[in-house]
Amino acid sequence: MLCLGISGGLDRIFESSPELPNTFLHDGAAVLVRDGRVIAAVEEERLNRVKHSNKFPSNAIRYCLSSAGVELGEIDRIAFYATEAYCNAMLERQFVSRPVELNAKLLARHLLAQVFGTDVDASRVSFVNHHEAHAASAFAMSGFEQSLIFAIDGGGDFCSGLLAVGSGTEITQLASFPESDSLGLFYLETIRYLGYGLFDEYKVMGLAPYGDPAPYRELFAQFYELLDNGGYRLHLDRIGPALIRNIEIRRKGMPFTQQHRDVSATLQEALERIIFHILRHHREATGMTRLCLAGGVAHNCTVNGKLLYSGLFEDIFVQPAAHDAGCALGAALMMSNELGRPAPRERLRDVYWGPGLGTEQAVEHELNAWSGHLDIRRSDDIAASAADWMANGAVIGWVQGRSEFGPRALGNRSILADPRPAENKNRINAMVKKREGYRPFAPSVLEEDASEFFELPGGKREFPFMNFVVRVREAYHSVLGAVTHVDGTARLQTVSRNSNPAYWDLINAFKKRTGIPVLLNTSFNNNAEPIVDSVADAIVAFLTTDLDGLVVGPFLVSKRAATLQDWCTLSVSLPPYASLHRVRSHVAEDRQETVCEIRTGHSGGDGVRISHELFELLMRIEGEASFGDLLDTTTLDQAKREDLVKELRFVWEQRRVRLHPSHAACGRLKAQGEAEPRS
């Protein structure tokens, strides 16, 4: 029995997005389940390269079908991650500004027919409750026979979460939370005044340990009430006026003051206080000793860690793709259960469900296509070679096996480094991530060595998904300087030899050289893109960051000093989400100029300015074109051509254009790669 769960939007990558609430239609994904077991799963952003993609997950669906070797017509049930009534209501909201089909099921079927050329019978398309999908995604993967389930996020299906009890294959709802009491929106509304917005919540979680909640505790007490029987009430409308009167509002890009750090700490404390209030009551009322967590708020690893240390529950399972992409998993599992094929009661051990690298030959051909930019060497002991690099100070990209499902790089699409030098944190934040220097990095530790370095609550040994912040043992605070946060904690990943032998071997090789069975691990991407998925993605990320080395499969990759001619051999294209614009814009109060931009949306807010010369070159492209051929259409001298290459590389780093080996070479590589199954 094959069930496909999907999340995301109802338009395609090149189309204008519907004007819908920002808590709806994002984090697109597809998950394929056979008889309750996951076969394949991937977020659409990994494939279309748009962060938190709000587009229809056509690439993700295509991957899932290919992985199973089936056609869309062979799928028994397709389930969308929200109710049909909610989707129809959202469509009606934007009908005036952009007429669309008002029947969500019909629209979904039309999209499937357009993308896959297959008419899907209405009886095979289902819509499920958003928070029930969150709940099912956690309970079904927990291995628990019974547990309390807490699914909480910004919003969906006119609610912001639910509490339920799971027993066997059934989930019974105890309570739901209206959008007016959304803990996700509580967090989001507050961080607006710290210069952050949607999807930035985790940044504020990382800032909170630098602050003191005491100065603003009384102020925040106006924003919420704790009621009897585990209830609570939020006053979201009070947050803005109170913060405007009491703090210096931070705009994006401005420096942080101690005020901003203290507000972050107070917000985190308030969230923790509300969650503990809810769960203490329901733990006592239900007698449940185990807890499942899902929904975007469940990505608050600090709360999760404190719950675990509290001893309130004997065991806690956090669904690793707790955000809306995980609803695709929940939707597929709900349908499988409905059709009599429930998920087996087994604890989830890993989420390496995404696309693989292909054969070694295909990987080598992909790398060799960039021969003007890369030096490539095969190693017979890739773990030892990569460990040597890191022990000698290198920061590397590490790409192996199938990609991870969810927002964490868990050792298959990772940037890795020595966890000991404290300066590695600042170095990676600056040279790769181009982000705030306070942001912490996670440690990956061999599972059997974890308790030596970290205080593991309740005797637990397995933390495979970076879902919990735990305490670093005091003796190792300075030893693990690059991964120990300012408050002496770390967002831990334990690595099992059974779940990921290649990553285990690498950490073990590093241990043999340094005595430390730990690596600094962060997601392999820059600040402008999602985590890499394919070999091509990894090459682009490597060439547009200051990483010292790249390891893909058995290959060690270094950078070459590319010449102008090497750049001219590459082809240029615009991603399907990008568009070129030439507009009149004020450059002074009394003066306008014509400016050129590449935009990744349909407003000017996200435009990147480019020169008139580059604009004219890009306007000549139909599909793709050789950069050298484009330059040959101009009369520019050598110096100007080199300036254009520098500018092109800059917009490439921003992912506003694509650079890739010539179309003919790509075609050969694609044919070779497709001749072999993806591992």
C-alpha positions in Angstrom: 0.0 0.0 0.0 1.6 3.3 -1.2 0.7 6.6 0.4 2.2 9.9 -0.6 2.0 12.9 1.8 2.7 16.4 0.6 3.1 19.9 2.1 3.7 23.2 0.4 2.1 25.6 -2.0 -0.5 25.4 -4.7 1.5 27.1 -7.5 4.7 26.3 -9.4 8.2 27.6 -9.1 7.9 30.2 -11.9 4.5 31.5 -10.9 3.6 34.4 -8.7 2.9 33.2 -5.2 -0.6 33.5 -3.8 -1.0 36.3 -1.3 -1.7 34.2 1.8 -1.0 34.4 5.5 2.7 33.6 6.2 1.8 30.8 8.5 0.3 28.9 5.5 2.0 27.3 2.5 5.7 26.9 3.3 8.2 24.1 3.9 7.0 22.0 0.9 7.9 18.4 1.0 6.9 14.9 -0.2 7.1 11.7 1.7 6.3 8.2 0.3 5.3 5.4 2.7 4.8 1.8 1.8 2.8 -0.2 4.4 3.7 2.3 7.1 7.4 2.5 6.4 9.1 5.5 4.8 10.7 4.7 1.4 11.7 8.3 0.5 11.3 11.8 1.7 12.7 15.2 0.7 11.9 18.8 1.2 11.2 20.7 -2.0 13.7 23.4 -1.0 16.6 20.9 -1.4 15.6 20.5 -5.0 14.3 23.8 -6.2 16.9 25.7 -4.1 14.3 28.1 -2.6 14.6 28.3 1.2 11.4 27.2 3.0 9.8 26.7 -0.4 6.1 27.7 -0.6 5.7 26.0 -4.0 4.0 22.9 -5.1 6.5 20.1 -4.3 6.7 18.7 -7.8 10.4 17.9 -7.6 10.0 16.2 -4.2 7.1 14.1 -5.5 9.1 13.2 -8.6 12.0 12.0 -6.5 9.8 9.9 -4.2 8.2 8.2 -7.2 11.6 7.5 -8.8 13.0 6.2 -5.6 10.2 3.6 -5.4 10.2 2.9 -9.2 6.5 3.7 -9.5 4.3 6.1 -11.4 1.9 8.6 -9.9 -1.0 6.4 -11.0 0.2 3.6 -8.8 -0.1 5.6 -5.6 -3.0 4.4 -3.5 -3.6 7.7 -1.6 -2.2 11.2 -1.9 -2.7 13.4 1.2 -2.3 17.2 1.6 -1.2 18.6 4.9 -4.3 20.8 5.7 -8.1 20.3 5.6 -9.9 21.0 2.4 -12.1 23.6 4.2 -9.0 25.5 5.4 -7.4 25.5 1.9 -10.6 26.7 0.3 -10.8 29.5 2.8 -7.2 30.6 2.1 -7.9 30.5 -1.7 -11.0 32.7 -1.2 -8.9 35.3 0.7 -6.7 36.0 -2.4 -9.3 35.6 -5.1 -9.9 39.3 -5.5 -6.2 40.1 -6.1 -5.5 37.0 -8.3 -8.4 34.9 -9.6 -7.7 31.2 -8.9 -9.5 27.9 -8.7 -11.5 28.0 -5.4 -11.7 24.3 -5.0 -8.5 23.1 -3.4 -8.9 19.4 -4.3 -9.6 20.3 -8.0 -6.6 22.7 -8.0 -4.3 20.0 -6.5 -5.5 17.5 -9.1 -4.9 20.0 -11.9 -1.4 20.6 -10.7 -0.7 16.9 -10.5 -2.0 16.5 -14.1 0.0 19.4 -15.4 3.3 18.2 -13.8 3.0 14.5 -14.2 0.6 14.1 -17.1 -1.7 11.9 -15.1 -5.3 12.4 -14.1 -5.7 11.5 -10.4 -9.2 10.4 -9.4 -10.7 12.6 -6.7 -11.2 9.5 -4.4 -7.4 9.1 -4.2 -6.8 12.7 -3.0 -7.3 13.4 0.7 -6.8 16.4 3.0 -5.9 16.0 6.6 -6.0 18.2 9.7 -2.7 20.1 9.9 -2.0 19.5 13.6 -3.3 15.9 13.5 -0.6 15.4 10.8 2.0 16.9 13.1 0.8 14.7 16.0 0.8 11.5 13.8 4.3 12.2 12.5 5.7 12.2 16.0 3.7 9.4 17.7 4.0 6.9 14.8 7.8 7.4 14.8 8.3 7.3 18.6 8.1 3.6 19.2 5.8 4.4 22.2 2.8 2.3 22.8 1.2 5.2 24.7 2.2 8.9 25.2 1.1 12.4 25.6 1.4 14.3 22.3 2.0 18.1 22.1 1.9 19.6 18.6 2.4 23.4 18.6 3.4 25.9 15.9 2.4 29.3 14.4 -0.9 28.2 12.9 -2.8 26.0 10.5 -6.4 24.9 10.1 -7.5 27.9 12.2 -5.6 26.6 15.2 -2.1 26.8 16.6 -1.7 23.4 18.1 -3.2 20.5 20.0 -2.7 18.1 22.9 -3.6 14.5 22.5 -3.0 11.0 23.8 -1.6 8.3 21.6 -2.4 4.7 22.2 -1.6 1.9 19.9 -2.5 3.2 16.4 -5.0 5.7 17.7 -4.7 9.4 18.6 -7.3 11.0 20.8 -7.4 14.8 21.1 -7.6 16.4 24.5 -7.4 20.1 23.7 -6.7 22.5 20.8 -5.3 26.0 20.9 -6.7 28.9 18.9 -4.5 31.1 16.7 -5.0 34.0 19.1 -3.0 31.9 21.6 -0.4 30.8 19.2 3.0 30.3 20.9 4.6 30.4 17.4 3.1 33.8 16.8 4.0 34.9 20.3 7.7 34.3 19.5 7.4 35.7 16.0 5.6 38.9 17.1 8.3 39.6 19.7 11.4 39.0 17.5 10.0 41.5 14.9 11.4 44.2 17.3 14.8 42.5 17.4 15.2 42.8 13.6 14.1 39.2 12.8 11.1 37.6 11.1 9.5 34.4 10.0 12.0 31.5 10.0 14.5 33.4 12.2 13.1 32.1 15.5 16.1 29.7 16.1 18.5 32.7 15.8 16.8 34.3 18.8 17.0 31.0 20.7 20.8 31.2 20.2 20.9 34.8 21.3 18.9 34.2 24.5 21.8 32.8 26.6 23.7 36.1 26.3 20.9 37.9 28.1 19.3 38.2 31.5 15.5 37.8 31.7 15.2 39.8 35.0 15.0 43.3 33.5 11.9 42.5 31.3 10.3 39.7 33.2 7.6 42.1 34.6 7.0 43.6 31.2 6.5 40.1 29.6 4.1 39.2 32.4 1.6 41.5 30.6 1.7 39.4 27.5 0.4 36.1 28.9 -1.7 34.6 31.7 -1.5 31.1 33.1 -4.9 29.7 33.8 -6.3 26.7 35.7 -6.1 23.2 34.3 -3.0 23.9 32.2 -4.7 26.7 30.3 -3.1 29.9 29.2 -4.0 33.1 27.3 -1.8 35.3 25.2 -2.2 39.1 24.6 -0.3 39.4 21.3 -1.7 42.9 20.7 0.2 44.2 23.8 3.7 43.1 22.6 4.4 45.8 20.0 3.3 48.9 22.0 5.1 47.7 25.1 8.4 46.9 23.4 8.3 50.2 21.4 8.0 52.1 24.7 10.6 50.2 26.6 13.5 49.2 24.2 15.4 50.5 21.3 13.9 48.7 18.4 16.5 46.9 16.3 16.4 47.0 12.5 17.9 44.2 10.4 21.7 44.6 10.2 21.9 46.9 13.3 24.2 45.8 16.1 22.7 44.0 19.1 22.6 45.8 22.5 22.3 44.2 25.9 18.6 45.2 25.7 18.1 42.9 22.7 19.9 40.1 24.4 17.8 40.5 27.6 14.5 40.6 25.6 15.6 37.3 23.9 16.3 35.7 27.2 12.9 36.9 28.6 11.0 35.6 25.6 12.7 32.2 25.9 11.9 32.1 29.6 8.2 33.0 29.0 7.9 30.3 26.3 9.4 27.7 28.7 7.1 28.8 31.5 4.0 28.4 29.4 5.0 25.1 28.0 5.9 23.6 31.4 2.6 24.9 32.8 0.6 23.1 30.0 2.6 19.9 30.2 2.7 19.6 34.0 -1.1 19.6 34.2 -1.6 17.1 31.4 1.1 14.8 32.6 -0.7 14.6 35.9 -4.2 14.5 34.4 -3.4 11.7 31.9 -0.7 9.8 33.8 1.3 9.6 30.7 5.0 9.1 31.3 6.2 9.7 27.8 5.9 12.7 25.5 5.9 13.3 21.7 6.6 16.8 20.3 6.0 18.2 16.9 5.2 21.5 15.2 7.6 24.4 14.6 7.9 25.3 18.3 9.3 21.8 18.9 12.4 23.0 17.1 13.2 25.0 20.2 15.9 22.7 21.4 16.5 24.6 24.6 12.9 23.9 25.8 13.3 20.3 24.8 16.5 19.9 26.8 15.0 21.5 29.9 11.9 19.2 29.7 14.2 16.2 29.5 16.4 17.4 32.5 13.2 18.2 34.5 12.3 14.5 34.8 8.7 15.4 34.1 8.6 12.6 31.5 10.6 9.4 31.5 11.2 9.7 27.7 10.6 12.4 25.1 10.6 12.0 21.3 10.8 15.0 19.1 10.0 14.4 15.4 13.2 15.6 13.7 11.3 17.4 10.9 9.0 19.0 13.4 8.1 22.0 11.1 5.6 21.9 8.3 7.6 19.6 6.1 7.0 17.0 8.8 3.3 17.2 8.1 3.9 15.5 4.8 5.2 12.6 6.8 2.2 12.7 9.2 -0.2 12.9 6.3 1.3 9.8 4.6 1.3 7.9 7.8 -2.3 8.9 8.6 -3.5 7.6 5.2 -1.5 4.4 5.6 -3.1 3.8 9.0 -6.5 4.5 7.6 -5.9 1.9 4.8 -5.0 -0.7 7.4 -1.2 -0.4 7.2 -0.1 1.4 10.4 3.6 2.3 11.0 5.4 -0.4 13.0 5.9 0.5 16.7 9.6 1.2 16.3 11.7 4.1 17.4 13.0 6.2 14.5 16.8 5.9 14.2 17.7 8.0 11.2 16.2 10.2 8.5 18.5 9.5 5.6 15.6 9.4 3.2 16.6 11.9 0.5 18.4 11.5 -2.9 21.8 9.7 -3.0 24.9 10.7 -4.9 24.6 8.2 -7.7 27.5 5.9 -8.7 31.1 6.7 -8.0 31.6 7.1 -11.7 28.8 9.7 -11.9 30.2 11.6 -9.0 33.7 11.7 -10.6 32.3 12.9 -13.9 30.4 15.7 -12.2 33.5 16.8 -10.4 35.7 16.6 -13.5 33.2 18.8 -15.4 34.6 21.6 -13.1 38.2 20.7 -13.8 39.2 24.3 -14.4 38.1 25.2 -10.9 38.8 22.0 -8.9 41.6 19.6 -8.1 40.2 16.1 -7.5 41.9 13.2 -5.8 40.5 9.8 -4.9 41.3 8.3 -1.5 41.2 4.7 -0.5 40.5 5.7 3.1 38.4 8.8 2.9 37.7 9.0 6.6 41.4 9.1 7.4 42.2 11.6 4.7 39.3 13.9 5.8 40.3 13.6 9.5 43.9 14.6 8.6 42.5 17.7 6.9 40.5 18.7 9.9 43.2 17.8 12.5 45.4 20.2 10.6 42.9 23.0 10.8 40.8 22.6 7.6 37.0 23.4 7.5 35.5 21.0 5.0 32.2 20.1 3.2 31.3 16.5 3.7 28.8 14.9 1.3 27.9 11.2 1.5 25.0 8.8 0.9 21.4 9.9 1.0 20.5 13.4 2.2 18.7 14.0 5.5 15.0 14.8 5.8 14.4 17.9 7.8 16.3 21.1 8.8 19.4 19.5 10.3 22.6 18.3 8.6 23.2 15.0 10.4 26.5 14.0 8.8 25.6 13.5 5.1 25.4 17.1 3.9 27.5 18.8 6.5 30.3 21.4 7.1 32.7 19.9 9.5 35.7 21.2 11.6 37.8 20.6 14.7 35.5 21.4 17.7 38.3 22.5 19.9 39.6 26.0 18.8 37.0 28.6 19.9 38.0 30.7 16.9 36.5 28.1 14.6 33.0 29.3 15.5 33.8 32.9 14.5 35.7 31.7 11.4 32.9 29.6 10.1 30.2 32.1 10.9 32.2 34.7 8.9 33.7 32.8 6.0 30.9 30.4 5.2 27.6 31.3 6.8 28.1 35.1 6.6 25.9 35.4 9.7 25.9 36.7 13.2 29.0 35.8 15.2 27.1 34.7 18.3 25.4 31.8 16.5 26.5 28.4 18.0 27.4 25.2 16.2 26.5 21.7 17.1 28.8 18.9 18.2 28.6 15.4 16.7 30.0 12.8 19.0 30.4 9.0 18.9 27.4 7.6 20.7 29.6 5.4 22.9 31.7 8.4 24.1 28.9 10.9 24.6 28.5 10.6 28.3 32.2 11.4 28.9 31.8 14.9 27.4 28.1 15.7 28.0 25.7 15.5 30.9 23.1 13.2 29.4 19.7 13.5 31.3 18.0 10.4 32.5 20.7 8.1 31.4 19.8 8.5 27.8 22.5 7.7 25.3 20.9 8.4 21.9 20.4 11.9 20.6 20.6 11.4 16.8 18.7 14.4 15.6 20.1 17.5 17.3 16.7 18.0 19.0 18.0 18.7 22.5 20.3 21.2 24.1 22.4 19.4 26.8 25.1 20.5 29.2 28.7 20.1 28.3 30.7 18.7 31.2 32.5 21.6 32.8 35.9 20.0 32.3 35.4 20.1 28.6 34.0 23.7 28.2 37.4 25.0 27.1 38.4 21.8 25.3 35.3 22.0 23.1 35.6 25.7 22.6 34.0 25.8 19.1 30.8 24.0 20.1 30.2 25.0 23.7 27.7 27.9 23.9 28.1 30.8 26.3 25.9 29.1 28.9 27.9 25.8 28.8 25.5 23.9 26.6 25.4 22.4 23.1 22.8 21.1 20.7 24.0 17.5 20.6 24.0 14.8 17.9 25.2 11.3 18.9 26.4 9.2 16.0 25.7 5.5 15.8 27.9 3.2 13.9 24.8 1.3 12.8 22.9 4.3 11.5 25.7 6.1 9.7 28.9 4.0 9.5 30.7 6.5 7.1 30.2 9.4 9.5 31.1 7.3 12.5 34.3 6.2 10.8 35.2 9.8 10.1 34.7 10.9 13.8 36.5 7.8 15.0 39.4 8.7 12.6 39.5 12.2 14.1 39.5 10.7 17.6 42.6 8.5 16.7 44.5 11.7 15.7 43.3 14.0 18.4 41.9 12.0 21.3 38.6 13.9 20.8 35.6 11.8 19.4 33.7 15.0 18.5 33.3 17.2 15.4 31.8 20.6 14.8 28.9 20.0 12.5 26.7 22.6 10.7 24.6 22.5 7.6 26.4 22.6 4.3 25.0 25.8 2.7 25.7 29.5 2.6 23.4 32.2 3.9 21.5 32.5 0.7 20.4 28.9 0.1 19.0 25.7 1.6 21.2 22.8 2.6 22.9 21.2 -0.4 21.5 18.0 -1.8 23.2 17.0 -5.0 26.9 16.8 -6.0 26.3 19.9 -8.2 24.9 21.8 -5.2 28.0 20.9 -3.1 30.4 22.1 -5.8 28.6 25.4 -6.1 28.5 25.9 -2.3 32.2 25.0 -2.1 33.2 27.4 -4.8 31.2 30.3 -3.3 32.4 30.0 0.3 35.9 30.0 1.9 35.8 26.3 2.8 39.2 24.7 2.7 38.2 21.4 1.2 35.3 19.3 -0.1 34.8 15.5 0.4 32.3 13.9 -1.9 32.0 10.1 -1.8 35.6 8.9 -2.0 37.0 12.1 -3.5 39.0 14.9 -1.9 38.4 18.2 -3.7 40.5 21.4 -3.5 40.1 24.7 -5.3 42.2 25.8 -8.2 43.0 29.4 -9.2 40.6 29.7 -12.1 41.5 31.9 -15.0 39.2 34.2 -17.0 39.1 31.5 -19.7 38.0 28.9 -17.1 35.1 31.2 -16.1 34.3 31.8 -19.8 33.8 28.0 -20.4 30.9 28.0 -17.9 27.3 28.4 -18.9 25.0 31.0 -17.3 21.3 30.7 -16.7 18.6 32.3 -14.5 16.9 30.1 -11.9 13.2 29.7 -12.6 12.4 31.8 -9.5 14.5 34.8 -10.7 13.6 37.6 -13.1 15.4 40.7 -14.5 14.1 44.2 -14.0 15.1 47.6 -15.2 13.3 50.4 -13.2 13.5 54.0 -12.3 14.5 54.5 -8.7 15.3 57.5 -6.5 19.0 57.7 -5.7 18.5 61.1 -4.0 15.5 63.1 -2.9 15.5 65.1 -6.2 17.1 62.6 -8.5 16.1 59.3 -10.2 18.2 56.9 -12.1 17.5 53.8 -14.1 18.7 50.8 -12.2 19.0 47.1 -13.0 18.0 44.3 -10.6 17.7 40.5 -10.3 14.7 39.7 -8.2 13.6 36.4 -6.7 10.0 37.4 -6.2 7.5 39.7 -7.7 8.2 42.8 -5.7 11.3 45.0 -5.5 12.0 44.1 -1.9 14.4 41.3 -2.6 16.2 42.7 -5.6 20.0 42.6 -6.1 21.4 45.6 -8.0 23.6 44.7 -11.0 25.4 46.8 -13.6 23.9 47.8 -16.9 26.6 45.7 -18.7 25.7 42.5 -16.8 22.0 43.2 -17.2 22.4 43.4 -21.0 24.3 40.2 -21.1 21.8 38.3 -19.0 18.9 39.6 -21.1 20.4 37.9 -24.1 20.1 34.4 -22.6 17.4 32.1 -23.8 17.6 29.1 -21.5 21.3 29.1 -21.0 24.4 30.5 -22.7 28.1 30.2 -22.5 29.5 33.2 -20.6 32.4 33.3 -23.0 30.0 33.6 -25.9 28.1 36.4 -24.1 31.3 38.3 -23.6 32.2 37.9 -27.3 29.1 39.9 -28.2 30.6 42.9 -26.5 33.6 45.2 -27.2 34.8 45.2 -23.6 38.5 45.1 -22.9 40.3 42.5 -20.7 39.9 44.6 -17.5 36.2 45.1 -18.0 35.7 41.4 -18.7 37.4 40.5 -15.4 35.2 43.0 -13.6 32.1 41.4 -15.1 33.4 38.0 -13.9 33.7 39.3 -10.4 30.2 40.8 -10.5 28.8 37.6 -11.9 30.5 35.6 -9.1 28.9 37.9 -6.6 25.4 37.4 -7.8 26.1 33.7 -8.1 27.0 33.6 -4.4 23.6 35.2 -3.8 22.0 32.4 -6.0 20.5 34.9 -8.3 22.1 33.2 -11.3 23.4 29.7 -12.0 26.8 28.9 -13.3 27.5 25.4 -14.5 29.6 23.4 -17.0 28.5 23.7 -20.6 25.2 22.3 -21.6 26.7 19.5 -23.6 28.9 18.4 -20.7 25.8 18.5 -18.4 23.9 16.4 -20.9 26.6 13.8 -20.9 26.8 13.7 -17.1 23.0 13.5 -16.8 22.9 10.5 -19.1 25.6 8.7 -17.2 24.1 9.5 -13.9 20.6 8.3 -14.9 22.0 5.0 -16.2 22.7 3.9 -12.7 20.2 3.8 -9.7 20.6 6.4 -7.0 21.8 4.9 -3.7 
